[in-house]
Amino acid sequence: MTKKHFTAASAALLAGLALAGCGGGIDEESTIVEGGSPERGRQAILEYGCTSCHSIPDIDSVDDESVAPDLHGFSERDFIAGHVSNHPEELIEWLQNPQEIAPGTLMPDLGVTEEDARDIAAYLYSQ
Ligand code: HEC
């Protein structure tokens, strides 16, 4: 999925990261989710049924990888759904309003609350 959206902009970003001595992906500090609990996030992921579409580390795997991106190593991604930079605030927003960020995306609005989105983000970045 991210490959398809690979653009000159992301190439420039990667080049910048390489120059900064970072191995790619986003730096560790930018994945700290204030007030988020990975443990509660794990529970929320199960409750919202995210694993009906996504393979998520230590929770569940789906057989059909073509349904939705595998979320293993999510903190290494540069972009969320190829649309916005991969940072906690953007991820929390995406989990609550995917249709607003990427109109027509196959990721549905699941009515995720802000608190749950914060916890889920903490979980995804902890993997
Ligand atoms: C009906 C299937 C479906 C469900 C249920 C679903 N998603 Fe998604 N999700 C998708 C699809 C499809 C995409 C890719 C969207 C795009 O690129 O436009 C996506 C994208 C994402 C992304 C960005 C991935 C990337 O590589 O950029 C994250 C993070 C994510 N979903 C998390 C979740 C979480 C957490 C839940 C549960 C609250 C959830 N999803 C529920 C289908 C689903």
Backbone and ligand atoms as CSV (ligand in chain L), in Angstrom:
chain,resi,resn,atom,element,x,y,z
A,1,MET,N,N,0.847,-1.212,0.000
A,1,MET,CA,C,0.000,0.000,0.000
A,1,MET,C,C,0.875,1.252,0.000
A,2,THR,N,N,1.844,1.325,0.928
A,2,THR,CA,C,2.685,2.523,0.976
A,2,THR,C,C,3.510,2.623,-0.303
A,3,LYS,N,N,3.907,1.481,-0.860
A,3,LYS,CA,C,4.738,1.510,-2.063
A,3,LYS,C,C,4.021,2.245,-3.173
A,4,LYS,N,N,2.724,1.958,-3.318
A,4,LYS,CA,C,1.939,2.574,-4.382
A,4,LYS,C,C,1.954,4.095,-4.256
A,5,HIS,N,N,1.990,4.547,-3.000
A,5,HIS,CA,C,1.919,5.980,-2.771
A,5,HIS,C,C,3.300,6.619,-2.658
A,6,PHE,N,N,4.308,5.857,-3.014
A,6,PHE,CA,C,5.665,6.373,-2.881
A,6,PHE,C,C,5.866,7.513,-3.864
A,7,THR,N,N,6.150,8.671,-3.379
A,7,THR,CA,C,6.246,9.854,-4.237
A,7,THR,C,C,7.606,10.503,-4.106
A,8,ALA,N,N,7.824,11.483,-4.936
A,8,ALA,CA,C,9.074,12.239,-4.860
A,8,ALA,C,C,9.206,12.851,-3.470
A,9,ALA,N,N,8.088,13.286,-2.903
A,9,ALA,CA,C,8.126,13.907,-1.577
A,9,ALA,C,C,8.638,12.919,-0.544
A,10,SER,N,N,8.161,11.673,-0.594
A,10,SER,CA,C,8.611,10.733,0.426
A,10,SER,C,C,10.058,10.334,0.165
A,11,ALA,N,N,10.471,10.325,-1.110
A,11,ALA,CA,C,11.871,10.027,-1.418
A,11,ALA,C,C,12.754,11.109,-0.810
A,12,ALA,N,N,12.318,12.362,-0.931
A,12,ALA,CA,C,13.085,13.471,-0.379
A,12,ALA,C,C,13.153,13.347,1.142
A,13,LEU,N,N,12.027,12.950,1.739
A,13,LEU,CA,C,11.966,12.803,3.190
A,13,LEU,C,C,12.936,11.713,3.639
A,14,LEU,N,N,12.927,10.579,2.924
A,14,LEU,CA,C,13.813,9.480,3.279
A,14,LEU,C,C,15.264,9.911,3.155
A,15,ALA,N,N,15.569,10.664,2.084
A,15,ALA,CA,C,16.929,11.135,1.891
A,15,ALA,C,C,17.322,12.011,3.078
A,16,GLY,N,N,16.402,12.854,3.520
A,16,GLY,CA,C,16.651,13.733,4.655
A,16,GLY,C,C,16.921,12.921,5.911
A,17,LEU,N,N,16.140,11.881,6.123
A,17,LEU,CA,C,16.317,11.048,7.308
A,17,LEU,C,C,17.664,10.340,7.262
A,18,ALA,N,N,18.037,9.880,6.055
A,18,ALA,CA,C,19.301,9.174,5.919
A,18,ALA,C,C,20.444,10.129,6.273
A,19,LEU,N,N,20.321,11.364,5.813
A,19,LEU,CA,C,21.352,12.353,6.118
A,19,LEU,C,C,21.418,12.608,7.618
A,20,ALA,N,N,20.256,12.567,8.263
A,20,ALA,CA,C,20.208,12.824,9.702
A,20,ALA,C,C,20.717,11.619,10.485
A,21,GLY,N,N,21.113,10.571,9.784
A,21,GLY,CA,C,21.691,9.412,10.444
A,21,GLY,C,C,20.641,8.472,11.003
A,22,CYS,N,N,19.413,8.577,10.499
A,22,CYS,CA,C,18.334,7.728,10.983
A,22,CYS,C,C,18.125,6.604,9.980
A,23,GLY,N,N,17.793,5.429,10.462
A,23,GLY,CA,C,17.673,4.273,9.569
A,23,GLY,C,C,16.394,4.207,8.779
A,24,GLY,N,N,15.670,5.261,8.654
A,24,GLY,CA,C,14.404,5.244,7.912
A,24,GLY,C,C,13.258,5.221,8.894
A,25,GLY,N,N,12.068,5.466,8.415
A,25,GLY,CA,C,10.931,5.530,9.323
A,25,GLY,C,C,11.012,6.815,10.124
A,26,ILE,N,N,10.175,6.923,11.147
A,26,ILE,CA,C,10.168,8.157,11.912
A,26,ILE,C,C,10.980,7.953,13.178
A,27,ASP,N,N,11.453,9.044,13.765
A,27,ASP,CA,C,12.308,8.836,14.930
A,27,ASP,C,C,11.478,8.454,16.149
A,28,GLU,N,N,12.146,7.821,17.099
A,28,GLU,CA,C,11.447,7.208,18.217
A,28,GLU,C,C,10.630,8.195,19.045
A,29,GLU,N,N,11.200,9.369,19.256
A,29,GLU,CA,C,10.499,10.340,20.096
A,29,GLU,C,C,9.163,10.749,19.530
A,30,SER,N,N,9.057,10.735,18.201
A,30,SER,CA,C,7.804,11.193,17.622
A,30,SER,C,C,6.721,10.116,17.693
A,31,THR,N,N,7.018,8.965,18.289
A,31,THR,CA,C,5.969,7.953,18.432
A,31,THR,C,C,5.494,7.829,19.879
A,32,ILE,N,N,5.871,8.778,20.717
A,32,ILE,CA,C,5.403,8.718,22.098
A,32,ILE,C,C,3.982,9.288,22.165
A,33,VAL,N,N,3.065,8.493,22.671
A,33,VAL,CA,C,1.672,8.929,22.738
A,33,VAL,C,C,1.367,9.298,24.179
A,34,GLU,N,N,1.233,10.595,24.419
A,34,GLU,CA,C,0.994,11.033,25.795
A,34,GLU,C,C,-0.361,10.566,26.296
A,35,GLY,N,N,-0.355,9.966,27.451
A,35,GLY,CA,C,-1.605,9.520,28.053
A,35,GLY,C,C,-2.164,8.242,27.459
A,36,GLY,N,N,-1.460,7.648,26.482
A,36,GLY,CA,C,-1.967,6.422,25.851
A,36,GLY,C,C,-1.451,5.189,26.574
A,37,SER,N,N,-2.310,4.180,26.698
A,37,SER,CA,C,-1.912,2.940,27.340
A,37,SER,C,C,-1.956,1.794,26.333
A,38,PRO,N,N,-0.793,1.212,26.005
A,38,PRO,CA,C,-0.776,0.099,25.055
A,38,PRO,C,C,-1.680,-1.055,25.510
A,39,GLU,N,N,-1.743,-1.271,26.811
A,39,GLU,CA,C,-2.551,-2.379,27.326
A,39,GLU,C,C,-4.044,-2.163,27.028
A,40,ARG,N,N,-4.532,-0.931,27.309
A,40,ARG,CA,C,-5.933,-0.628,26.992
A,40,ARG,C,C,-6.141,-0.622,25.475
A,41,GLY,N,N,-5.094,-0.196,24.751
A,41,GLY,CA,C,-5.193,-0.154,23.288
A,41,GLY,C,C,-5.413,-1.530,22.703
A,42,ARG,N,N,-4.731,-2.498,23.265
A,42,ARG,CA,C,-4.860,-3.886,22.809
A,42,ARG,C,C,-6.327,-4.330,22.940
A,43,GLN,N,N,-6.902,-3.999,24.104
A,43,GLN,CA,C,-8.292,-4.354,24.377
A,43,GLN,C,C,-9.235,-3.650,23.389
A,44,ALA,N,N,-8.961,-2.367,23.142
A,44,ALA,CA,C,-9.820,-1.587,22.240
A,44,ALA,C,C,-9.755,-2.158,20.819
A,45,ILE,N,N,-8.566,-2.576,20.396
A,45,ILE,CA,C,-8.406,-3.144,19.049
A,45,ILE,C,C,-9.305,-4.374,18.906
A,46,LEU,N,N,-9.347,-5.173,19.955
A,46,LEU,CA,C,-10.209,-6.364,19.930
A,46,LEU,C,C,-11.676,-5.962,19.897
A,47,GLU,N,N,-12.042,-4.964,20.716
A,47,GLU,CA,C,-13.442,-4.543,20.788
A,47,GLU,C,C,-13.943,-3.939,19.482
A,48,TYR,N,N,-13.108,-3.132,18.822
A,48,TYR,CA,C,-13.541,-2.501,17.571
A,48,TYR,C,C,-13.444,-3.452,16.372
A,49,GLY,N,N,-12.829,-4.597,16.565
A,49,GLY,CA,C,-12.765,-5.571,15.463
A,49,GLY,C,C,-11.791,-5.183,14.359
A,50,CYS,N,N,-10.755,-4.438,14.716
A,50,CYS,CA,C,-9.765,-4.024,13.705
A,50,CYS,C,C,-9.144,-5.236,13.006
A,51,THR,N,N,-9.041,-6.348,13.729
A,51,THR,CA,C,-8.386,-7.523,13.164
A,51,THR,C,C,-9.262,-8.267,12.165
A,52,SER,N,N,-10.483,-7.766,11.924
A,52,SER,CA,C,-11.251,-8.391,10.847
A,52,SER,C,C,-10.662,-7.969,9.504
A,53,CYS,N,N,-9.920,-6.871,9.486
A,53,CYS,CA,C,-9.267,-6.420,8.244
A,53,CYS,C,C,-7.745,-6.446,8.335
A,54,HIS,N,N,-7.196,-6.063,9.485
A,54,HIS,CA,C,-5.741,-5.902,9.623
A,54,HIS,C,C,-5.084,-7.046,10.384
A,55,SER,N,N,-3.877,-7.402,9.962
A,55,SER,CA,C,-3.024,-8.243,10.796
A,55,SER,C,C,-2.341,-7.300,11.778
A,56,ILE,N,N,-2.461,-7.586,13.065
A,56,ILE,CA,C,-1.895,-6.700,14.088
A,56,ILE,C,C,-1.011,-7.527,15.011
A,57,PRO,N,N,0.234,-7.060,15.246
A,57,PRO,CA,C,1.188,-7.852,16.025
A,57,PRO,C,C,0.636,-8.296,17.371
A,58,ASP,N,N,0.864,-9.566,17.679
A,58,ASP,CA,C,0.477,-10.132,18.969
A,58,ASP,C,C,-1.014,-10.130,19.234
A,59,ILE,N,N,-1.832,-9.859,18.230
A,59,ILE,CA,C,-3.272,-9.941,18.454
A,59,ILE,C,C,-3.876,-10.969,17.502
A,60,ASP,N,N,-3.820,-10.691,16.211
A,60,ASP,CA,C,-4.421,-11.630,15.268
A,60,ASP,C,C,-3.896,-11.363,13.867
A,61,SER,N,N,-3.988,-12.359,13.007
A,61,SER,CA,C,-3.579,-12.188,11.618
A,61,SER,C,C,-4.733,-12.517,10.711
A,62,VAL,N,N,-4.837,-11.782,9.614
A,62,VAL,CA,C,-5.848,-12.136,8.616
A,62,VAL,C,C,-5.125,-12.856,7.489
A,63,ASP,N,N,-5.837,-13.763,6.829
A,63,ASP,CA,C,-5.208,-14.534,5.753
A,63,ASP,C,C,-5.047,-13.702,4.497
A,64,ASP,N,N,-6.038,-12.814,4.243
A,64,ASP,CA,C,-6.030,-12.073,2.992
A,64,ASP,C,C,-5.369,-10.708,3.164
A,65,GLU,N,N,-4.118,-10.631,2.782
A,65,GLU,CA,C,-3.342,-9.385,2.949
A,65,GLU,C,C,-3.841,-8.266,2.038
A,66,SER,N,N,-4.687,-8.605,1.074
A,66,SER,CA,C,-5.126,-7.572,0.139
A,66,SER,C,C,-6.248,-6.715,0.723
A,67,VAL,N,N,-6.806,-7.112,1.868
A,67,VAL,CA,C,-7.916,-6.351,2.446
A,67,VAL,C,C,-7.438,-5.013,3.010
A,68,ALA,N,N,-6.409,-5.056,3.815
A,68,ALA,CA,C,-5.930,-3.841,4.482
A,68,ALA,C,C,-4.460,-4.031,4.828
A,69,PRO,N,N,-3.715,-2.916,4.988
A,69,PRO,CA,C,-2.288,-3.048,5.299
A,69,PRO,C,C,-2.043,-3.804,6.596
A,70,ASP,N,N,-1.020,-4.652,6.561
A,70,ASP,CA,C,-0.543,-5.349,7.749
A,70,ASP,C,C,0.049,-4.278,8.682
A,71,LEU,N,N,-0.305,-4.316,9.966
A,71,LEU,CA,C,0.156,-3.245,10.854
A,71,LEU,C,C,1.407,-3.615,11.668
A,72,HIS,N,N,2.097,-4.694,11.254
A,72,HIS,CA,C,3.380,-4.990,11.893
A,72,HIS,C,C,4.362,-3.878,11.551
A,73,GLY,N,N,5.160,-3.486,12.525
A,73,GLY,CA,C,6.177,-2.465,12.270
A,73,GLY,C,C,5.591,-1.122,11.885
A,74,PHE,N,N,4.428,-0.807,12.409
A,74,PHE,CA,C,3.760,0.433,11.986
A,74,PHE,C,C,4.600,1.682,12.283
A,75,SER,N,N,5.353,1.672,13.373
A,75,SER,CA,C,6.119,2.878,13.727
A,75,SER,C,C,7.213,3.174,12.704
A,76,GLU,N,N,7.498,2.201,11.829
A,76,GLU,CA,C,8.517,2.413,10.800
A,76,GLU,C,C,7.962,3.124,9.570
A,77,ARG,N,N,6.630,3.237,9.496
A,77,ARG,CA,C,6.045,3.854,8.287
A,77,ARG,C,C,6.222,5.358,8.312
A,78,ASP,N,N,6.329,5.939,7.136
A,78,ASP,CA,C,6.432,7.395,7.047
A,78,ASP,C,C,5.072,8.051,6.952
A,79,PHE,N,N,4.120,7.330,6.337
A,79,PHE,CA,C,2.807,7.941,6.109
A,79,PHE,C,C,1.682,7.029,6.581
A,80,ILE,N,N,0.574,7.648,6.928
A,80,ILE,CA,C,-0.631,6.911,7.277
A,80,ILE,C,C,-1.505,6.902,6.035
A,81,ALA,N,N,-1.800,5.702,5.550
A,81,ALA,CA,C,-2.622,5.526,4.358
A,81,ALA,C,C,-2.132,6.377,3.189
A,82,GLY,N,N,-0.838,6.659,3.157
A,82,GLY,CA,C,-0.270,7.453,2.073
A,82,GLY,C,C,-0.750,8.891,2.055
A,83,HIS,N,N,-1.391,9.331,3.136
A,83,HIS,CA,C,-1.991,10.659,3.130
A,83,HIS,C,C,-1.338,11.656,4.078
A,84,VAL,N,N,-1.131,11.234,5.321
A,84,VAL,CA,C,-0.614,12.183,6.310
A,84,VAL,C,C,0.619,11.581,6.981
A,85,SER,N,N,1.478,12.437,7.508
A,85,SER,CA,C,2.685,11.961,8.172
A,85,SER,C,C,2.329,11.081,9.353
A,86,ASN,N,N,3.176,10.105,9.596
A,86,ASN,CA,C,2.927,9.171,10.679
A,86,ASN,C,C,3.422,9.721,12.017
A,87,HIS,N,N,2.538,10.451,12.686
A,87,HIS,CA,C,2.825,10.996,14.012
A,87,HIS,C,C,1.624,10.732,14.901
A,88,PRO,N,N,1.831,10.725,16.244
A,88,PRO,CA,C,0.727,10.392,17.142
A,88,PRO,C,C,-0.558,11.181,16.884
A,89,GLU,N,N,-0.468,12.512,16.772
A,89,GLU,CA,C,-1.717,13.273,16.622
A,89,GLU,C,C,-2.442,12.915,15.331
A,90,GLU,N,N,-1.686,12.697,14.258
A,90,GLU,CA,C,-2.294,12.329,12.975
A,90,GLU,C,C,-2.902,10.922,13.055
A,91,LEU,N,N,-2.207,10.026,13.746
A,91,LEU,CA,C,-2.729,8.659,13.848
A,91,LEU,C,C,-4.027,8.644,14.669
A,92,ILE,N,N,-4.044,9.402,15.752
A,92,ILE,CA,C,-5.239,9.467,16.596
A,92,ILE,C,C,-6.406,10.018,15.770
A,93,GLU,N,N,-6.130,11.014,14.964
A,93,GLU,CA,C,-7.144,11.612,14.101
A,93,GLU,C,C,-7.616,10.607,13.044
A,94,TRP,N,N,-6.667,9.898,12.452
A,94,TRP,CA,C,-6.998,8.897,11.415
A,94,TRP,C,C,-7.920,7.815,11.983
A,95,LEU,N,N,-7.598,7.342,13.190
A,95,LEU,CA,C,-8.393,6.249,13.767
A,95,LEU,C,C,-9.838,6.692,14.022
A,96,GLN,N,N,-10.013,7.988,14.303
A,96,GLN,CA,C,-11.368,8.483,14.559
A,96,GLN,C,C,-12.104,8.864,13.274
A,97,ASN,N,N,-11.364,9.428,12.309
A,97,ASN,CA,C,-12.017,9.972,11.107
A,97,ASN,C,C,-11.336,9.602,9.796
A,98,PRO,N,N,-11.156,8.310,9.523
A,98,PRO,CA,C,-10.442,7.987,8.276
A,98,PRO,C,C,-11.123,8.563,7.041
A,99,GLN,N,N,-12.464,8.592,7.052
A,99,GLN,CA,C,-13.183,9.059,5.859
A,99,GLN,C,C,-13.003,10.552,5.625
A,100,GLU,N,N,-12.703,11.286,6.701
A,100,GLU,CA,C,-12.491,12.716,6.538
A,100,GLU,C,C,-11.087,12.977,5.975
A,101,ILE,N,N,-10.128,12.169,6.435
A,101,ILE,CA,C,-8.746,12.363,5.996
A,101,ILE,C,C,-8.542,11.859,4.573
A,102,ALA,N,N,-9.134,10.724,4.259
A,102,ALA,CA,C,-8.994,10.147,2.916
A,102,ALA,C,C,-10.375,9.744,2.420
A,103,PRO,N,N,-11.145,10.721,1.903
A,103,PRO,CA,C,-12.517,10.412,1.490
A,103,PRO,C,C,-12.566,9.209,0.546
A,104,GLY,N,N,-13.459,8.287,0.846
A,104,GLY,CA,C,-13.615,7.113,-0.008
A,104,GLY,C,C,-12.674,5.970,0.342
A,105,THR,N,N,-11.800,6.155,1.342
A,105,THR,CA,C,-10.892,5.058,1.727
A,105,THR,C,C,-11.712,3.848,2.190
A,106,LEU,N,N,-11.123,2.675,2.033
A,106,LEU,CA,C,-11.838,1.467,2.444
A,106,LEU,C,C,-11.810,1.265,3.954
A,107,MET,N,N,-11.072,2.120,4.649
A,107,MET,CA,C,-11.078,2.041,6.113
A,107,MET,C,C,-12.328,2.773,6.618
A,108,PRO,N,N,-13.226,2.051,7.300
A,108,PRO,CA,C,-14.477,2.687,7.737
A,108,PRO,C,C,-14.323,3.536,8.996
A,109,ASP,N,N,-15.224,4.514,9.171
A,109,ASP,CA,C,-15.336,5.224,10.445
A,109,ASP,C,C,-15.997,4.247,11.414
A,110,LEU,N,N,-15.298,3.914,12.504
A,110,LEU,CA,C,-15.827,2.907,13.433
A,110,LEU,C,C,-16.336,3.531,14.719
A,111,GLY,N,N,-16.391,4.861,14.763
A,111,GLY,CA,C,-16.875,5.523,15.972
A,111,GLY,C,C,-15.895,5.392,17.119
A,112,VAL,N,N,-14.595,5.371,16.788
A,112,VAL,CA,C,-13.566,5.244,17.822
A,112,VAL,C,C,-13.508,6.556,18.624
A,113,THR,N,N,-13.527,6.462,19.942
A,113,THR,CA,C,-13.458,7.671,20.779
A,113,THR,C,C,-12.015,8.169,20.829
A,114,GLU,N,N,-11.854,9.434,21.240
A,114,GLU,CA,C,-10.502,9.983,21.275
A,114,GLU,C,C,-9.615,9.198,22.238
A,115,GLU,N,N,-10.175,8.848,23.378
A,115,GLU,CA,C,-9.394,8.116,24.374
A,115,GLU,C,C,-8.948,6.751,23.837
A,116,ASP,N,N,-9.892,6.059,23.193
A,116,ASP,CA,C,-9.538,4.750,22.629
A,116,ASP,C,C,-8.493,4.907,21.527
A,117,ALA,N,N,-8.650,5.954,20.699
A,117,ALA,CA,C,-7.703,6.168,19.600
A,117,ALA,C,C,-6.296,6.395,20.156
A,118,ARG,N,N,-6.222,7.133,21.266
A,118,ARG,CA,C,-4.937,7.400,21.921
A,118,ARG,C,C,-4.298,6.084,22.392
A,119,ASP,N,N,-5.110,5.232,23.011
A,119,ASP,CA,C,-4.600,3.949,23.506
A,119,ASP,C,C,-4.178,3.040,22.346
A,120,ILE,N,N,-4.996,3.027,21.292
A,120,ILE,CA,C,-4.669,2.177,20.127
A,120,ILE,C,C,-3.363,2.650,19.494
A,121,ALA,N,N,-3.208,3.976,19.385
A,121,ALA,CA,C,-1.972,4.526,18.817
A,121,ALA,C,C,-0.784,4.089,19.677
A,122,ALA,N,N,-0.934,4.158,20.987
A,122,ALA,CA,C,0.149,3.746,21.886
A,122,ALA,C,C,0.496,2.281,21.637
A,123,TYR,N,N,-0.521,1.454,21.430
A,123,TYR,CA,C,-0.273,0.030,21.174
A,123,TYR,C,C,0.469,-0.157,19.849
A,124,LEU,N,N,-0.046,0.480,18.785
A,124,LEU,CA,C,0.558,0.275,17.458
A,124,LEU,C,C,2.019,0.723,17.438
A,125,TYR,N,N,2.325,1.829,18.115
A,125,TYR,CA,C,3.708,2.301,18.128
A,125,TYR,C,C,4.601,1.459,19.041
A,126,SER,N,N,3.987,0.721,19.951
A,126,SER,CA,C,4.808,-0.077,20.870
A,126,SER,C,C,5.246,-1.398,20.223
A,127,GLN,N,N,4.688,-1.711,19.055
A,127,GLN,CA,C,4.994,-3.015,18.421
A,127,GLN,C,C,6.155,-2.949,17.460
L,1,HEC,C1,C,-13.291,-2.889,6.915
L,1,HEC,C2,C,-11.855,-3.101,7.057
L,1,HEC,C3,C,-11.101,-2.264,8.092
L,1,HEC,C4,C,-11.332,-2.175,9.444
L,1,HEC,C5,C,-12.429,-2.850,10.264
L,1,HEC,C6,C,-10.278,-1.338,9.971
L,1,HEC,N1,N,-9.450,-0.915,8.967
L,1,HEC,FE1,FE,-7.738,0.189,9.183
L,1,HEC,N2,N,-7.539,0.267,7.177
L,1,HEC,C7,C,-8.324,-0.409,6.257
L,1,HEC,C8,C,-7.865,-0.109,4.910
L,1,HEC,C9,C,-8.453,-0.644,3.619
L,1,HEC,C10,C,-6.762,0.764,5.059
L,1,HEC,C11,C,-5.921,1.420,3.946
L,1,HEC,C12,C,-6.517,2.787,3.734
L,1,HEC,C13,C,-5.933,3.570,2.590
L,1,HEC,O1,O,-4.745,3.412,2.270
L,1,HEC,O2,O,-6.702,4.380,2.047
L,1,HEC,C14,C,-6.581,0.967,6.496
L,1,HEC,C15,C,-5.571,1.745,7.045
L,1,HEC,C16,C,-5.254,1.749,8.393
L,1,HEC,C17,C,-4.078,2.358,8.955
L,1,HEC,C18,C,-2.968,3.035,8.155
L,1,HEC,C19,C,-2.058,1.931,7.673
L,1,HEC,C20,C,-0.942,2.349,6.735
L,1,HEC,O3,O,-0.087,1.505,6.432
L,1,HEC,O4,O,-0.908,3.479,6.295
L,1,HEC,C21,C,-4.118,2.136,10.300
L,1,HEC,C22,C,-3.078,2.543,11.332
L,1,HEC,C23,C,-5.346,1.420,10.582
L,1,HEC,N3,N,-6.006,1.209,9.389
L,1,HEC,C24,C,-5.752,1.010,11.832
L,1,HEC,C25,C,-6.993,0.438,12.103
L,1,HEC,C26,C,-7.507,0.208,13.440
L,1,HEC,C27,C,-6.736,0.476,14.719
L,1,HEC,C28,C,-8.755,-0.324,13.292
L,1,HEC,C29,C,-9.748,-0.628,14.391
L,1,HEC,C30,C,-10.157,0.536,15.197
L,1,HEC,C31,C,-9.005,-0.458,11.863
L,1,HEC,N4,N,-7.908,0.022,11.186
L,1,HEC,C32,C,-10.146,-1.027,11.307
L,1,HEC,C33,C,-9.378,-1.246,6.551
L,1,HEC,C34,C,-9.921,-1.445,7.797
